[in-house]
Amino acid sequence: MWLAISLVIGYVLFEGIILLTATLMVGDSHSLTASILGSKVGVKINLFTYFDDLGETYSWVMKLPVTSISLDLTRGNNLELIKTNGFPTDKILGAGVVDARKIWLIRPQEVVSLLEELKTIVPHISVQHSASLMREGLPLKQQRWQEYLSFAVDAFRLSTAIAQPETQVRTHMCYSEFCDIMESIKRLDADVISIEDRRSNNETLMQLTDASYPRQVGPGVYDVHSPAIPTIEYLRESRRKCSQYLPKNLILVNPDCGLKTRGWSEVIPTTRNMVQAAISLRQE
């Protein structure tokens, strides 16, 4: 099982991956992890950060008891921080090498050169973009969509092309309508796509299944914009509804989007409930 702590997005995977999103505050990392999990359940942790560098918190973050740390390498000084301070040899670096806010600026050879440089410093690397892509740059004029979508998909695939076959490629789609760009989403060839789905009452999930989307999907099981703390049974029932559209081995359980707008008093019990819901569902 995986637990990923993200500054921007978060998920709990029914089949084993758990992601928490919240604004991290420097403090006792071991207490933080213990308070999230509540107990030892054999969870691996992935910390996902977006937009700019870690700054003075870099050294503290590197000491967190996590398996993987994802960094934005398109903005800020994360690369210099890695060169100056090193990167833990027992952790995986999630290298965000494509600027999600300016995907048209991607230069494949520069990305390859950056990754080659990183390989001399960091032994374990996964390749990714710096944040969510695709819909953000879609032109207002529909006649320009095809050219843009073709470019966006190619940019995504270029950024992940260097990944080894055993590397899992994931992407997150924020709240939006996807039915009109579904073929482009399928062309991304990502192993996992997580979506905002709760407020649409599974409509977004149905769009994917109606289009015969062939890979794993993480539909949001509760609305992160509400301060309500979902119960274990609520989360279990939300996941069961998803199984009407997908086989359970293709379903990942996650919040609709990031939890940074929620306080710790909401984040911790909610995440603990999602862990327990995932564990109990696997036992059924």
HUHUGI-V742618 format. One record per residue. N is the residue number from 0. SS is DSSP state (H for helix, E for strand, L for the rest). NEAR is the number of other C-alpha atoms within 8 Angstrom. D_CENTER is the distance of its C-alpha to the mean C-alpha in Angstrom with 2 decimals. Layout:
N_SS_NEAR_D_CENTER, N_SS_NEAR_D_CENTER
This chain:
0_L_9_15.15, 1_E_11_12.00, 2_E_13_11.06, 3_E_16_8.18, 4_E_13_9.42, 5_E_16_7.71, 6_L_14_10.16, 7_L_14_8.53, 8_L_13_5.96, 9_L_16_6.35, 10_L_18_7.18, 11_E_17_10.24, 12_L_14_10.97, 13_L_12_14.67, 14_L_10_15.23, 15_L_9_14.09, 16_E_13_10.52, 17_E_15_10.03, 18_E_17_7.50, 19_E_14_9.55, 20_E_15_9.37, 21_L_15_12.76, 22_L_8_14.95, 23_L_5_16.04, 24_L_4_19.79, 25_L_7_21.82, 26_L_5_23.61, 27_L_6_24.10, 28_H_9_20.91, 29_H_8_22.46, 30_H_7_23.46, 31_H_9_19.98, 32_H_9_18.55, 33_H_10_21.62, 34_H_8_21.48, 35_H_10_17.94, 36_H_11_18.90, 37_L_7_22.51, 38_L_5_23.58, 39_L_7_22.86, 40_L_5_21.05, 41_L_5_20.12, 42_L_8_16.47, 43_E_10_14.64, 44_E_14_12.34, 45_E_15_9.41, 46_E_12_9.61, 47_E_14_7.19, 48_L_11_9.67, 49_L_10_10.28, 50_L_8_13.74, 51_L_11_16.68, 52_L_11_17.60, 53_L_7_17.87, 54_H_8_21.63, 55_H_5_23.84, 56_H_8_21.14, 57_H_9_20.21, 58_H_8_22.69, 59_H_8_21.72, 60_H_7_18.00, 61_H_8_19.11, 62_L_6_21.19, 63_L_8_18.58, 64_L_8_18.73, 65_L_10_15.30, 66_L_10_14.70, 67_E_11_12.20, 68_E_13_11.71, 69_E_12_9.63, 70_E_14_12.01, 71_E_17_12.88, 72_L_15_16.02, 73_L_10_17.18, 74_L_10_18.47, 75_L_8_20.22, 76_L_10_21.60, 77_H_14_18.88, 78_H_7_20.70, 79_H_7_23.97, 80_H_11_22.67, 81_H_9_21.71, 82_H_8_25.16, 83_H_6_27.02, 84_H_7_25.51, 85_L_9_24.12, 86_L_9_20.98, 87_L_7_21.23, 88_L_8_22.35, 89_L_5_20.91, 90_L_11_17.25, 91_E_12_14.83, 92_E_12_14.01, 93_E_13_10.78, 94_E_14_12.87, 95_E_15_11.68, 96_E_13_14.92, 97_E_14_14.82, 98_L_14_15.31, 99_L_10_13.41, 100_L_8_16.33, 101_L_7_18.98, 102_H_11_17.91, 103_H_7_21.65, 104_H_6_22.32, 105_L_10_20.68, 106_L_6_23.37, 107_H_8_22.63, 108_H_6_25.33, 109_H_7_24.11, 110_H_12_20.61, 111_H_9_22.47, 112_H_8_24.74, 113_H_8_22.00, 114_H_8_20.41, 115_H_8_23.96, 116_H_8_24.61, 117_H_8_21.56, 118_H_10_22.75, 119_L_7_25.95, 120_L_9_24.28, 121_L_12_21.21, 122_L_8_21.81, 123_L_9_18.33, 124_E_10_15.85, 125_E_10_12.82, 126_E_13_12.62, 127_E_12_10.00, 128_E_15_10.41, 129_L_16_10.41, 130_L_10_8.57, 131_L_10_8.80, 132_L_12_12.04, 133_H_9_14.80, 134_H_5_16.28, 135_H_6_16.55, 136_H_7_19.38, 137_L_9_21.13, 138_L_8_24.90, 139_L_4_26.96, 140_L_6_29.58, 141_H_6_28.66, 142_H_5_30.92, 143_H_8_28.59, 144_H_10_25.46, 145_H_7_26.09, 146_H_7_26.57, 147_H_10_23.41, 148_H_11_21.21, 149_H_9_22.82, 150_H_9_22.09, 151_H_12_18.42, 152_H_13_17.85, 153_H_9_19.96, 154_H_11_18.10, 155_H_11_14.75, 156_H_10_16.71, 157_H_9_18.62, 158_H_14_15.70, 159_H_10_14.64, 160_L_6_18.29, 161_L_8_19.06, 162_L_8_16.65, 163_L_5_18.74, 164_L_5_19.09, 165_L_4_17.66, 166_L_7_14.31, 167_L_8_11.49, 168_L_10_9.80, 169_E_9_6.59, 170_E_9_6.21, 171_E_8_5.80, 172_E_11_9.43, 173_L_8_10.85, 174_L_7_14.18, 175_L_6_16.58, 176_L_6_19.08, 177_L_8_18.07, 178_H_7_21.36, 179_H_5_22.94, 180_H_7_20.36, 181_H_10_19.50, 182_H_6_21.20, 183_H_10_19.21, 184_H_9_15.88, 185_H_9_17.49, 186_H_7_18.64, 187_L_10_15.23, 188_L_7_15.59, 189_L_11_11.91, 190_L_9_11.95, 191_E_12_9.28, 192_E_13_8.62, 193_E_15_7.43, 194_E_16_10.09, 195_L_15_12.12, 196_L_15_15.11, 197_H_12_17.11, 198_H_7_19.32, 199_H_7_20.19, 200_L_7_21.43, 201_L_11_19.55, 202_H_8_20.87, 203_H_13_17.62, 204_H_12_17.20, 205_H_9_20.85, 206_H_10_20.43, 207_H_11_18.16, 208_H_10_20.60, 209_H_7_23.59, 210_L_7_22.46, 211_L_6_22.23, 212_L_8_18.59, 213_L_4_18.86, 214_L_9_15.51, 215_E_11_13.14, 216_E_11_11.87, 217_E_14_9.99, 218_E_18_12.38, 219_E_16_12.32, 220_L_13_15.19, 221_L_11_16.30, 222_L_11_16.68, 223_L_11_15.15, 224_L_5_17.94, 225_L_5_20.52, 226_L_7_21.69, 227_L_5_22.64, 228_L_7_21.42, 229_L_9_20.88, 230_L_8_23.06, 231_H_10_22.29, 232_H_7_24.43, 233_H_8_22.76, 234_H_14_19.34, 235_H_11_21.20, 236_H_8_22.98, 237_H_10_19.97, 238_H_10_18.56, 239_H_8_22.11, 240_H_8_22.32, 241_H_12_19.39, 242_L_10_21.43, 243_L_7_24.05, 244_L_9_22.07, 245_L_9_20.21, 246_L_8_21.31, 247_H_6_19.61, 248_H_6_18.47, 249_H_9_16.18, 250_E_16_14.76, 251_E_15_11.65, 252_E_14_12.20, 253_E_16_9.95, 254_L_15_11.06, 255_L_14_11.45, 256_L_14_9.44, 257_L_14_9.51, 258_L_13_12.35, 259_L_10_13.86, 260_L_7_16.84, 261_L_10_17.68, 262_L_7_19.97, 263_H_6_19.84, 264_H_6_22.48, 265_H_11_20.10, 266_H_11_16.78, 267_H_10_18.45, 268_H_10_20.45, 269_H_11_17.79, 270_H_11_15.35, 271_H_11_18.47, 272_H_12_19.41, 273_H_11_16.18, 274_H_11_16.77, 275_H_9_20.36, 276_H_12_19.72, 277_H_15_17.61, 278_H_9_20.40, 279_H_8_23.17, 280_H_9_21.81, 281_H_8_21.73, 282_L_5_25.32, 283_L_4_26.60
